[in-house]
Amino acid sequence: MPFVPGYVHTPGHHCGSTALRNLLAFHGTEISEEMAFGLGAGACFYYVTIEDASPTRWFNGRTARLEESFGELTGAALGLRTFEPGDGDAWEAARDEVDAGRPVLLLTDLYHLDHYGNSAHFPGHAVVLAGYDEEHAHLSDTGFEQLQLTRIENLDRARHSAHPAYPLAGHMFSVTGEVSPERLRAAIPAAIERAAKAMVEPELRGFSGLDAVRRLAAEAGSWPEVAEDWQWCARFGYQVIERRGTGGGAFRLMYARFLEQAGRPEAAPAARAAAAWTELAEAFRAASEREEPEPGLWREIDTLANQVAAAEERLWAELDNP
């Protein structure tokens, strides 16, 4: 059973930043999970309505391309390879890296990973392949204390998920050269600038950045009137704010810690935005536990979602004009 000698799985909060931190640590560069998240311009926001998906209202508080941005911004020797589905090359390439004694970071849809149990699609979930046997891949995955086993054929499905929120093509990242801690630290201003630009000048108008936050604020309180799966939308909303690897507050708490480690005064408004998100999450959770929509709870969701939008406006205005 081949395993990468010397690889250490250290649990964390968020999949991408945990995977990046552990991958870099294997190669001799120690940084915090929060620093990895911030250097990938990790804080962002997306909100989409997909009527034939589950849930029909889907949002997320982190960038879709954390690992790619990390490599671009830091100049780290982080190589990306993609693969067509069905030809076996994606698994062969990952297996070859492990055989050579190198861990690799893989992007997956956790719906297909055995240790998550087909709960909900969540594409872009990062894991590190640390070993394998005849039937299973051994994955270093976020908050789990031990390596997790997923059947190799299911890992392939996870790596080629066609979910419309973030289609995957066998994405695999490996460290291909030296990573300098000094170069990482020097990349902090550019990483903050990229995150702020993505929020203030969103690439996907109406669906990302502050545009998407405003849409969520305008629509969330009326979900029971327009979405048959309003209960699941609310539960999923709670999960993607407070659970599912966010570190709390829709990733804003993690980003606040990054800003604090970077010595930036905007850490305080980021923490306030995180607190606003947490209040909204609790309202979503409460609403999801009712068999019928409770008008008072959905009015509270409307109020809190607008408070979130105001906190986000303040945070990103400060970061966009340091």
Beta strands, then each sheet from edge to edge (+ up, - down):
strand 1: 43-49
strand 2: 57-62
strand 3: 78-81
strand 4: 104-109
strand 5: 123-132
strand 6: 136-140
strand 7: 148-151
strand 8: 172-175
sheet 1: 1+ 2-
sheet 2: 3+ 8- 4+ 5- 6+ 7-
end
